[in-house]
């Protein structure tokens, strides 16, 4: 089944790739690898703000991470000239979680992105990963995730 069909079955429509918020490019292609700049938690209703361990629970953080994964796929689609079917696999994600000093469930938060990518892409969505705490993130968002993808 195509990636587009899987996304459709999941009720996900990829948005336009978000524009960079500062002096950087949203992605860099080198050979068959695409490096996607960090995508912040931003859903259909706007930015998802909060601090895990304070104003947000793990389930809300995981939902925020899923929005980052959707933005990552939107960037991959843009990097592939609008053809998401050129995506071969997710190679690695690095997830940053806006969390209190005593919060230790960063991996459970980033699972929101990882689980979605496996659901949407099957085995091609399985990836290496890091999930780390951040004292704060841009604009007060809950989650930011960057990714490395293989394309054809």
Phi and psi in degrees as a GROMACS rama.xvg file:
@    title "Ramachandran Plot"
@    xaxis  label "Phi"
@    yaxis  label "Psi"
@TYPE xy
-72.184  158.746  UNK-2
-61.6861  -44.1047  UNK-3
-58.318  -43.0481  UNK-4
-66.3323  -40.7235  UNK-5
-62.426  -44.6485  UNK-6
-61.1727  -43.1749  UNK-7
-60.6541  -44.4434  UNK-8
-60.6016  -30.9306  UNK-9
-84.0319  -1.52513  UNK-10
75.7643  23.8139  UNK-11
-109.524  125.231  UNK-12
-111.166  123.571  UNK-13
-67.8125  129.873  UNK-14
-75.8981  172.396  UNK-15
-60.4465  145.524  UNK-16
-61.2824  129.137  UNK-17
-61.6301  141.393  UNK-18
-76.8993  149.773  UNK-19
-63.7451  147.642  UNK-20
-96.5922  -1.08889  UNK-21
-153.293  -159.574  UNK-22
-86.3746  73.8712  UNK-23
-156.513  168.041  UNK-24
-100.598  151.914  UNK-25
-72.0604  -23.8712  UNK-26
-156.996  157.81  UNK-27
-131.688  127.213  UNK-28
-101.799  134.939  UNK-29
-141.535  114.489  UNK-30
61.9856  -128.266  UNK-31
-101.675  20.7095  UNK-32
-115.095  136.981  UNK-33
-119.805  125.823  UNK-34
-100.584  119.719  UNK-35
-102.79  127.683  UNK-36
-60.8159  160.767  UNK-37
-54.4238  131.794  UNK-38
-109.213  124.757  UNK-39
-86.4535  159.555  UNK-40
-69.3886  107.256  UNK-41
-145.034  108.607  UNK-42
-101.064  -172.698  UNK-43
-59.249  -26.0101  UNK-44
-96.8624  9.24274  UNK-45
110.637  -168.246  UNK-46
-61.5445  141.523  UNK-47
-102.624  104.892  UNK-48
-100.277  153.475  UNK-49
147.564  169.142  UNK-50
-125.595  120.489  UNK-51
-65.3091  136.423  UNK-52
89.6463  -3.21579  UNK-53
-132.553  -79.1018  UNK-54
-97.8169  -3.022  UNK-55
-135.691  147.535  UNK-56
-99.2599  174.636  UNK-57
-60.5409  -41.7931  UNK-58
-61.4314  -42.2392  UNK-59
-67.1499  -37.5647  UNK-60
-65.4546  -40.6085  UNK-61
-64.715  -38.2674  UNK-62
-64.3306  -38.1226  UNK-63
-64.5844  -40.5781  UNK-64
-63.5903  -35.7133  UNK-65
-61.1825  -38.8638  UNK-66
-64.4104  -33.803  UNK-67
-64.062  -42.0237  UNK-68
-63.6166  -38.9817  UNK-69
-63.3197  -41.8908  UNK-70
-65.4095  -36.7924  UNK-71
-60.1224  -46.1732  UNK-72
-63.9072  -35.7234  UNK-73
-62.5478  -38.8396  UNK-74
-68.1619  -40.485  UNK-75
-60.1645  -44.1703  UNK-76
-58.7973  -44.655  UNK-77
-62.8526  -41.0796  UNK-78
-65.093  -25.0811  UNK-79
-97.9109  22.6862  UNK-80
64.578  27.9076  UNK-81
91.6237  3.5811  UNK-82
-111.443  90.1685  UNK-83
-62.9897  -19.6677  UNK-84
-67.6896  -11.9879  UNK-85
-76.4452  -9.75399  UNK-86
-68.1468  125.929  UNK-87
-94.7856  -48.3414  UNK-88
-166.629  159.643  UNK-89
-86.7278  127.012  UNK-90
-93.0426  -52.4832  UNK-91
-155.173  142.416  UNK-92
-118.467  144.748  UNK-93
-123.305  115.595  UNK-94
-107.881  135.22  UNK-95
-114.92  128.404  UNK-96
-116.782  120.987  UNK-97
-70.1747  105.004  UNK-98
-145.652  159.741  UNK-99
-70.6374  163.863  UNK-100
-62.4292  -28.2795  UNK-101
-98.4313  2.84765  UNK-102
-78.2364  130.177  UNK-103
-125.981  10.6765  UNK-104
-101.455  31.8705  UNK-105
-53.5216  -41.951  UNK-106
-59.9957  -37.5888  UNK-107
-66.661  -34.426  UNK-108
-66.4125  -50.1086  UNK-109
-68.5522  -19.1948  UNK-110
-56.5621  -26.622  UNK-111
-57.8978  -37.8836  UNK-112
-78.044  -47.0155  UNK-113
-61.5277  -46.4957  UNK-114
-62.1562  -42.0528  UNK-115
-62.4985  -43.8457  UNK-116
-64.7233  -38.1494  UNK-117
-68.5194  -40.0611  UNK-118
-62.9263  -40.9827  UNK-119
-79.2203  -32.689  UNK-120
-116.912  -3.56002  UNK-121
65.682  -143.908  UNK-122
-59.5924  -27.4427  UNK-123
-66.6024  -15.0161  UNK-124
-89.4499  -9.1961  UNK-125
-73.9156  138.824  UNK-126
-152.092  162.674  UNK-127
-76.0189  158.284  UNK-128
-161.123  151.173  UNK-129
-126.66  146.741  UNK-130
-136.456  111.897  UNK-131
-126.808  156.656  UNK-132
-84.6306  148.545  UNK-133
-132.626  139.206  UNK-134
-65.8742  -30.1768  UNK-135
-160.752  161.284  UNK-136
-131.464  162.646  UNK-137
-52.3362  136.133  UNK-138
63.4301  7.05896  UNK-139
82.4176  14.8124  UNK-140
-65.2115  158.652  UNK-141
-78.6517  -36.157  UNK-142
-143.139  145.94  UNK-143
-136.986  135.844  UNK-144
-134.831  133.43  UNK-145
-110.912  158.909  UNK-146
-147.883  158.589  UNK-147
-121.831  130.778  UNK-148
-131.52  147.299  UNK-149
-100.174  135.399  UNK-150
-127.462  167.921  UNK-151
